[in-house]
Amino acid sequence: MITLCVLLWPLPGQEQGLADYETEVLAVLGRHGATLISRVSNPQYTDQLPYEVQVIDLPDEAALESYLQDPDRAALSEWRDRTVARTELMRVAKVA
């Protein structure tokens, strides 16, 4: 099992665009056996603190690679480029 924490920052004025893009791209997760565990936004974001944070579970490396290469996800890349300034992925472990 892989658990990812995804941190996202919008381009200036693109908070809603980022949120809408993420809604679309996250819809692809299930095809790859992945599950969105949590998705929250931070209206007080800064350069150091992200606007949106997601926690995603994937069954394995193959599922992650498959998701990252999904053609429907790739088809949204122009939208991402118009709205997302920065994305950081962290592999994390759940704490019991």
VEXDREN-2710 file (C-alpha; in Angstrom, 1 decimal):
% VEXDREN-2710
k/r/px/py/pz
1/MET/0.0/0.0/0.0
2/ILE/1.2/3.5/-0.9
3/THR/-0.3/6.6/0.9
4/LEU/0.4/9.9/-0.7
5/CYS/-0.1/13.4/0.7
6/VAL/-0.6/15.8/-2.2
7/LEU/-0.1/19.5/-1.6
8/LEU/-1.4/22.0/-4.2
9/TRP/-1.0/25.7/-4.7
10/PRO/-3.0/27.7/-7.3
11/LEU/-1.8/30.3/-9.8
12/PRO/-3.0/33.8/-8.7
13/GLY/-6.8/34.0/-8.8
14/GLN/-7.2/30.3/-9.8
15/GLU/-8.4/28.8/-6.6
16/GLN/-11.7/27.6/-8.1
17/GLY/-10.0/26.5/-11.3
18/LEU/-7.6/24.4/-9.2
19/ALA/-10.5/22.9/-7.2
20/ASP/-12.5/22.1/-10.4
21/TYR/-9.4/20.6/-12.1
22/GLU/-8.8/18.4/-9.1
23/THR/-12.4/17.2/-8.9
24/GLU/-12.1/16.0/-12.5
25/VAL/-8.6/14.4/-12.2
26/LEU/-9.5/12.7/-8.9
27/ALA/-12.4/11.0/-10.6
28/VAL/-9.9/8.8/-12.5
29/LEU/-8.4/7.4/-9.2
30/GLY/-10.8/4.5/-8.9
31/ARG/-9.8/3.0/-12.3
32/HIS/-6.4/2.3/-10.7
33/GLY/-7.5/0.9/-7.4
34/ALA/-6.8/4.1/-5.6
35/THR/-9.0/5.8/-2.9
36/LEU/-9.2/9.4/-2.0
37/ILE/-9.0/9.4/1.8
38/SER/-9.3/13.1/2.5
39/ARG/-9.5/16.4/0.5
40/VAL/-9.4/19.7/2.3
41/SER/-8.8/23.3/1.3
42/ASN/-7.1/26.1/3.2
43/PRO/-8.5/29.5/2.2
44/GLN/-5.6/31.1/4.2
45/TYR/-2.9/29.5/2.1
46/THR/0.5/31.2/1.6
47/ASP/3.7/30.4/-0.3
48/GLN/4.6/28.0/2.5
49/LEU/1.1/26.5/3.2
50/PRO/-0.9/24.9/0.4
51/TYR/-4.4/25.7/-0.8
52/GLU/-5.5/22.1/-1.1
53/VAL/-4.3/18.9/0.6
54/GLN/-5.3/15.4/-0.4
55/VAL/-4.5/12.0/1.1
56/ILE/-4.7/9.2/-1.4
57/ASP/-4.2/5.4/-1.0
58/LEU/-2.9/3.3/-3.9
59/PRO/-2.4/-0.4/-3.8
60/ASP/1.1/-0.4/-5.2
61/GLU/3.7/1.2/-7.5
62/ALA/2.1/-0.1/-10.6
63/ALA/-1.2/1.6/-9.6
64/LEU/0.6/4.9/-9.0
65/GLU/2.4/4.7/-12.4
66/SER/-0.9/3.7/-14.1
67/TYR/-2.7/6.7/-12.6
68/LEU/0.1/9.1/-13.5
69/GLN/0.0/7.9/-17.1
70/ASP/-3.8/7.7/-17.4
71/PRO/-4.7/9.2/-20.8
72/ASP/-7.8/11.0/-19.4
73/ARG/-5.6/12.5/-16.7
74/ALA/-3.1/13.6/-19.3
75/ALA/-5.8/15.1/-21.5
76/LEU/-6.4/17.6/-18.6
77/SER/-2.8/18.8/-18.5
78/GLU/-3.6/22.1/-20.2
79/TRP/-6.2/22.9/-17.6
80/ARG/-3.7/22.0/-14.8
81/ASP/-1.1/24.3/-16.4
82/ARG/-3.6/27.2/-16.4
83/THR/-4.6/26.7/-12.7
84/VAL/-1.9/24.9/-10.7
85/ALA/1.2/26.7/-9.7
86/ARG/2.8/24.0/-7.6
87/THR/2.2/20.4/-6.6
88/GLU/4.2/18.5/-4.0
89/LEU/3.8/14.8/-3.4
90/MET/4.9/13.1/-0.2
91/ARG/4.8/9.4/0.6
92/VAL/3.5/9.2/4.1
93/ALA/2.6/6.5/6.6
94/LYS/-0.6/6.3/8.6
95/VAL/-0.2/6.5/12.3
96/ALA/-2.2/4.1/14.4
END
